[in-house]
């Protein structure tokens, strides 16, 4: 089980990328802002939830600022943010 | 006699403008234009109501017009293109009456035929003499061609020239003659030179763009149209310019000389002229300083009026004799219909301009676009707005393959014979969606905020408000 112990981020604000931040919180919370929210908002949320579940993250606020990143990029940025947030 | 009046207000008073009438503007000063705002400020101050504004294009610098719309000074808009700042307000429903979008050729045709009469035309002129002989070729606010203003000047009931460079009579090399002009107003500045002409647009360095551009040039070669006397137009986007650059190398290597380059003219087209790729440029609007210099100094670089450029109602127009055009798209559907009016969120941020005119006229009309842009596949089931109907589009070039309109089997054969990567449009859509996922459909509001009037007068699809 992954414990988020500090604020961390991954990604950029470039087009076709996503900027993901994570911080410790009482319960899991995911905020998404996306240039393609109407078309892919649900998909982005589902992917973020899946990666969070994979790492068994239970107390973190995850924020995704998406500039139209492909799903594999979203997942990679979320995973990197989580792993950085776990490091002492 | 004199046509000089002391200010814009006096010109408006003398023009006899009344509530409910139509005024017109042209867009050669682009995002640096001061004239539309200066005129509208006076008009609002004088208490006019219910006017129609017919402007060849509207840019973000024209946002003060939105206040005139809210105050019912302006209640109808006709235009060929809007940038995002104006487009957003329209999409959010600022107008009670839908905006009428025409093509550049369609606007000119309807002005010349009397379909859309103009009561007072305001001409932003970088140089004029006191009788109204005027040009855009020189002056501190030089913009080059005044092509889009010419139909307005020829057919409006009253014509007001507004200049910041008053020259001795007779001005040499006028674009619009005094015979059209009623009043001349001198102001401090008609525009901001930084917004009027951009610096040189750069050729793309994006590897995806370069792959598309290389294939675009090869498709043109395969089409068999690249021979002595050919004619060519391209957009000013990075990938289109890269395609033109590859094409230039091909033309020079093979020693071909074309007849003319057409369009909105960029420095790249000027280079092609100077290096011997074609004999002439036909220019309805200059995009950069190099084009402005060229039209001023080089007699091979010819200024043309919007109706000669692209009117479907004229006895002939240049687009009728166009061989090749390279165009962009925000969306293309599986019937090859193209949207250049709205963005991926449904907001207006463009317009046809000369897109549909050149696509209809050219023997080869090519769309060059990435397979997907920020996760949104370029090919969809149905475009949100039909700017240019699929019947006028021959081929779509992407980095994921080249899709040819089924009506052009001959072209598909030629592309196949040249060993280029052909792909069906439905396969191309599937290929993109395999990477991006399938986008959820975009819902729109109930209000019709704009209608697209195609160059033949038909209205292929209304544009709805955003939700």
Interface residues (C-beta under 8 A of the other chain):
Chain A: X15 X16 X35 X36 X38 X39 X40 X41 X42 X43 X67 X68 X69 X70 X71
Chain B: X344 X345 X373 X374 X375 X376 X435 X436 X437 X439 X440 X442 X443
